[in-house]
Amino acid sequence: MKKPTAAEASLSRQTFNRLRDLVREHAGIDFPDEKRYLLESRVKPRLLAQEVPDFETYADRLEQGDTREIARLVNAVTINETAFFRHPSQFEALEDTILPELVRLHHQERSGPMRLWSAACSAGDEAYSLAILIRETIGPRHPRMDYEIVGTDIDTEVLEEARAGRYRKRSVRNVPPAYLRDYFDRSGEAFVVDPAIRDMVEFRPLNLTDAQDMRRMRNFDLIMCANVLIYFNETSKKNVLQGLYRSLRPGGYLFVGGSEALGGLDVPLEPVRHEGALAYRRPTNGSVSSRA
Ligand SMILES: C[S@@+](CC[C@H](N)C(=O)[O-])C[C@H]1O[C@@H](n2cnc3c(N)ncnc32)[C@H](O)[C@@H]1O
């Protein structure tokens, strides 16, 4: 009888458990039982690329510690959906109140550059949106202020896309027309981020569930970490949030995704509502008020 090929391979419950444990261990991403077919479809191209006949052989290889392939597995299972100015109300809150407040703090303290972090930045849309907003709003009023904008993601392939700064029309659908005109060049169907904006952002690999990676990220004025906590289980979510808390300077702000409330997660961040956006602030004195 002819042996089944990788293209015909199917993922048994037992091997699903092995692969999902590996993904959870290395990226914190949780695949509940009902997502078995999603994991199967995401991993199957890796079987073909590695020329292994079935999921069992592939899982053996990963469990033997093939770190390059583990990184490729993680790249294959991440969901990278993103867009420029994805949550417009968050950017309005930044422009109207949060960035001016952070500038005032810097002036009072005469501290170094303002530090902004797009955590789980995917193809870089959010990090470049921050750069454009700074260039448009704070930059002209405070020309001596310095900024560091960092975009990080666990997915090394999507970071290459971020560095290239080329986008489809769908990604720029929320960009105001004046910004589109001033900060993007057209190249055929693509929208290419202006080099001056690209130079404002540094992209680096970082795993939010890796304590060592997180210890390197300190003293941020603003962290945007949207639409990634939803992929973690409660324990990972709690650990990641505690890490993000420690990465904020006192008085610094965190944004998560619109549907990712932090209630019950036991981090001493103060919810601050700005019109349609909910931000979280690290208190300056360690106490948390009931302002929401
Ligand atoms: C749906 S995208 C969200 C992108 C962007 N934050 C936004 O809101 O538009 C989720 C991103 O989280 C990244 N991700 C998943 N697990 C991660 C982890 N453990 N550490 C860092 N990034 C992770 C994925 O690679 C993916 O690019």
The ligand as an SDF file (V2000), in Angstrom:
LIG
                    3D

 27 29  0  0  0  0  0  0  0  0999 V2000
   -2.9810   40.0930   15.6940 C   0  0  0  0  0  0  0  0  0  0  0  0
   -1.3390   40.6830   15.6880 S   0  0  0  0  0  0  0  0  0  0  0  0
   -1.5210   42.2550   16.4750 C   0  0  0  0  0  0  0  0  0  0  0  0
   -0.6210   43.3040   15.8760 C   0  0  0  0  0  0  0  0  0  0  0  0
   -0.7620   44.7010   16.4780 C   0  0  0  0  0  0  0  0  0  0  0  0
   -0.4000   44.7150   17.8600 N   0  0  0  0  0  0  0  0  0  0  0  0
   -2.1590   45.2230   16.2940 C   0  0  0  0  0  0  0  0  0  0  0  0
   -2.9090   45.3250   17.2590 O   0  0  0  0  0  0  0  0  0  0  0  0
   -2.5310   45.5460   15.1670 O   0  0  0  0  0  0  0  0  0  0  0  0
   -0.6050   39.6560   16.9640 C   0  0  0  0  0  0  0  0  0  0  0  0
    0.9260   39.6780   16.9320 C   0  0  0  0  0  0  0  0  0  0  0  0
    1.3950   39.1250   18.1600 O   0  0  0  0  0  0  0  0  0  0  0  0
    2.5980   38.4270   17.8860 C   0  0  0  0  0  0  0  0  0  0  0  0
    2.8720   37.5040   18.9930 N   0  0  0  0  0  0  0  0  0  0  0  0
    2.2210   36.3540   19.3140 C   0  0  0  0  0  0  0  0  0  0  0  0
    2.7900   35.7910   20.3980 N   0  0  0  0  0  0  0  0  0  0  0  0
    3.8130   36.6080   20.7780 C   0  0  0  0  0  0  0  0  0  0  0  0
    4.7720   36.5590   21.8240 C   0  0  0  0  0  0  0  0  0  0  0  0
    4.8020   35.5520   22.7100 N   0  0  0  0  0  0  0  0  0  0  0  0
    5.6750   37.5520   21.9130 N   0  0  0  0  0  0  0  0  0  0  0  0
    5.6660   38.5690   21.0230 C   0  0  0  0  0  0  0  0  0  0  0  0
    4.7960   38.6740   20.0090 N   0  0  0  0  0  0  0  0  0  0  0  0
    3.8680   37.7030   19.8860 C   0  0  0  0  0  0  0  0  0  0  0  0
    2.3020   37.7430   16.5670 C   0  0  0  0  0  0  0  0  0  0  0  0
    3.4810   37.3630   15.8990 O   0  0  0  0  0  0  0  0  0  0  0  0
    1.5080   38.8160   15.8220 C   0  0  0  0  0  0  0  0  0  0  0  0
    2.3320   39.5800   14.9870 O   0  0  0  0  0  0  0  0  0  0  0  0
  1  2  1  0
  2  3  1  0
  2 10  1  0
  3  4  1  0
  4  5  1  0
  5  6  1  0
  5  7  1  0
  7  8  2  0
  7  9  1  0
 10 11  1  0
 11 12  1  0
 11 26  1  0
 12 13  1  0
 13 14  1  0
 13 24  1  0
 14 15  1  0
 14 23  1  0
 15 16  2  0
 16 17  1  0
 17 18  1  0
 17 23  2  0
 18 19  1  0
 18 20  2  0
 20 21  1  0
 21 22  2  0
 22 23  1  0
 24 25  1  0
 24 26  1  0
 26 27  1  0
M  CHG  2   2   1   9  -1
M  END
$$$$
